[in-house]
Each structure stands twice: as structure tokens, then as C-alpha cells.
Amino acid sequence: MALLYSTVGHGGASGYLAILSLSVYANEGDLWLKQYAWFLNLIVAGIAFFNYRKEGFHNFNLTWPFLVTSIPFTFFASSLKIGNDQYNLLLSIFLVFAAWKLLVDKKENVEDIRTLKVLDGVLIGAIIGLTCGLVGIGGGVILSPILIINGWANPKTAAATSSIFIWCNSLTGILGSSISQQLVDLGNITPFATAVLLGGFIGSKYGSRKAPQSSVKYLLSAVLIIAASKRIIEIL
């Protein structure tokens, strides 16, 4: 998951949540799932941002309007306590949405780059921030298509913006949920961290240099839909 998502500058939280939801770790609860996904995001998104920025794709003026509101909204939403059924429903809806975005997003190159209006950025950042805090993601899977569809960035510039956006929101989510609730036991995170470190390094290196932006989106979409279906069945 880390290898695949990092090729487009994503941290992979939606993929981690999907995989973990299909395993025994789903029984650990929403706080555990969210904090683990955020921690893994920090590793992968950090590596992705480093590689995309190194290749000259980061645009600070495109990034800050989204961050200025997403950070406080992520902090607020991550501090909220919700029941397992409510979380399962929210996560299922998001996973289906993420799968749909992967399928319909062609990631075609944008020929005429438009200037982002600050007001648009802060409004979108606030909405994505709420989603990040409630579900346990970094928001890249939502932000990237928005940047490209609106002509604000080409795919690789969108990847650079998304990666730092994900990193900041993931750290904020960990802080917000830890202060209001608790920091989960990270005793067994080492195998996960090692796996995403390797995958994130390879994926982002390839994506930032020579990836044609195609990938295995159909496989990713299938995993997301299966995970969403499993949680919906549990609710019913």
C-alpha cells in the first residue's frame, strides 16, 4: 500500500485502514486504527514530500491556504469521541468514496495552471480537515483530485502539496486524539513502520522521477470496497 500510494504523493492511510479492517486489528477500535494510520502516514508522506520537493515540484503558495484551516479542524475532529458503529459507518462511506475517486480520477496533465484563490483553499482545507480527524486519514486522496480537476496543479505538483498536507494533518490528528483521549500502545508498530518505510521510499522515488501516473488503481479500489463492505455487514 505504501509503495502504491507514495507514487502519487499519498501517505496511504485509506489503504492501511482498509487492510487493517480486514484483519484481527479491526477489533482494536477506532482510536487504535486512526492513530496507527496517522503514524504510518508520517513516515510515508514525509519521504514522499522529501523526494517530490527535491525534484522541484513543491509550490508553497499552493499549499498554505489548505493547511491554515485543515490543521485546526483536524485537531478539533480528532478530539471527538464517537461510537464504534458511527465510526464504522463513516469509515465505510469514506472507503467507498476513495475507491470511486481512484476509479474516475484520470490524473491527466493540466495544460493551463490556474491560480488558487485563497478563500477556496481555506474552505476546502476546513472540510478535508474535519474528514481527516473523524476518519483517521491525512486527506491526500481528497485533495489531489481537487487540485487537478480545478486546474490548480499538475499531478506531480499536486503530489508534493498532498504529501506535506498529509504529514501535517496526520501529526495534528495524533496530537488531538492523544490529548483528548489517549495515545494507543505502539508496541507492535515496528513491523508496520518498516514495511511502509521501504514501500514509501521506493514508491515516491519512482513517482517523483519517472512514473507515468498510471498504477494499479483498480486493485486499490477493490481492496477499499471489500473493506467497506466488511464494516457495513458488521453494522447490520
N, C-alpha and C positions, 0 to 999 in steps of 0.2 A: 504493500500500500504506500509506504513512504517513497519508494522508488518511482512509482507511477505518478503520485500526486506532486512530488517535488519537481518533476519535469516541467510543470506549468506554474511553479512557484507556490504551490499549496502545502500546508502542513500535514494534511491527511486526516484530520480529526473525524470527519464524517465516515471515512473508511475504517478508522480504528474503532469507532463506536459501532459500526456495522458488524465487524468481525467479532468484537468482544460480546456483542449482543447475541451472537450465535454460539457462544461458549459458556462455560460454567461461571465465568466472571460476570455475567449478566445479573447473577444473584447478589452481587456486592452492593447494588443500589446506585441511584443516580449520582450521588456526590462522588463516589469512587470512580464511576465511569467518566464523569466530566473532568475531574482533576487529572486522571491518567491521560485522557485525550489531550488536555491542555499541556501537560508536561512533555508529552511526545511531540506536540506541535512546536514547543520552544526549540527543541533540537532540530527538527526538520526545517521549519521556517527560518530559523537562524542561519543554517547552512545555505538554504536557497537564496536568502537575501544577500548573503556574502558573495555568492557566485554571480547572481544577476547584477549586483551593484558593481562588482569587479569588471564585468563586461560592458558597463556604461549604460545600463537600462533603467536605473532609478531616477525618478523625477520627484524631487521633494515637494514642489508646488502642487503636484497632483495628489500627493499623499496626505499632507497635514489636514486639509478640510475634513476628510473622513475620520481621522484619528481624534480630532479635538472633541468630537461628541461620542464616538464609539467607545472610548475608554471609560468615561463616567457612566455611560449607560450599561456597559458590560459589567462594571463593578456593582452597580445597583442590582441588575438582574441576577448576577451570580450569588448575591447575598440572600436572595429569596428562597424560602423553603417550600418545595412543592411535593405532593404525594407521588408515590411510585406510578400509580395509574395515570396521573396527569403528565408525569414525565415521559412515560411510555408512549402516550398519545402524541405529545409534542415531538418527541424524537422520531416517531414513525412518520408523522407528517413531513418533517424536515428531510428524512432519508428519501422519501418518495420524491420530494421537490428536488433534492440534489441529483437523484437519478435522472429525473426529467431534464434538468439543466445540462447534464452531461450529454444526453442524447440529442438535444436540439441545438446545443451550442457548437457551431461550426468552427469557431475561432479563426475566422478568416482575417487576413491582414486588413488593417484600416488604412486607406489611402490618404484621406484628409482628416488629420487630427484636429479635433475641436477643443477649445479651451474650456476647462471645467469652471462652472460658476460656483463660487464658494458656498452659497446658500444650498445648492443642490448637494454638494459634498457633505455639509454638516447634517442635513436632513437624512440622507441615505445612511450616513455613519451612525446616527442615533438609532435608526430602525435595525440595522445589522447588529449593533451593539446589544440591543435587547435580545435578539435571537442568540447571539453568542453566549450571553450569560445564562439564559434559560436552558439551552440545549447542551452546551459544552463544546462549542466549536470556536474556530478563530475567525470565521467569516469570509475566507477567501473564495469558497465555492459560490458565494453570493456576489461578492464584489467584482471578481474577474469578469463574468459575463456582462455586468452592468457597465464596466469601463469600456469594454469592446463594442457592445451593442450601441452605446451612445456616442461612439467615436472619440472618446477621451484618451484612448491609448491603443497601441498595437499589442498583440499578445504578449510579447516579452516585456514591454514596459508595464503592462497590467500584472504580469507575474512578479515583477520587482515590487510594485506597490502592494500587491496582495500579500507577499511574504512578510514584509515589515508590519503590515496591518494585522496579520495573523499573530505574529510574535507578540506585539503589544497587547492585543486583546486576550491572548492566552495567559500572559503573565498577570494581567488585570483580573481575569477570571479566577485564577488560583488565589490571588490575594483577597479578593472579595469573598469567595466561598470559605477561605480559611479563617478570616476574621469573624464572619457571621456564624459559621458552623464549626468546622474543624479541618485540619489538614489530614488527609487519609494516610494510612500506613503505606509507605513507599518501599517496603522491604523487598518486594519481588519485582521492582520496576527495571532492574538491570538487564534482564534478557530482552525486554521490550525496547529499552533505550539503545542497546547495542544493535538490534535489528534495524531500527529506524535511522540510526546514525549512519550505518552503512548504506542503506537504501536511499536516504536523503542526499548523501554525498554524491553517489553515482547518478541519481536522477536529475538533480539540479545542475550538475556539471554538464551532463548531456543536454539538458533542456536549454541552458543559458548559452551554449555554444553552437550546437548544430541540429537540435531537434526540429522536425517539420511540424510539430504540434499536433500530430495525429493521435497516436497512442491506442490504448485498449479500453476506451470509454464504455464499450458495450459490456465488458466483463465487470468493470467497476459498477455500472448501473445495475447489473444483475445481482451483485452482492448487496447493494443498498436496498433493493426491492425485497430480496429474501429476508434481510434483517428486519425491515419494516413490517413485513407480513408476520414474522415470528412474534413480534411485540404486539401487533394488533390482535393476533389469536390469543395471546396471554391475557389481554384486557378483556376479551369476550368470554 
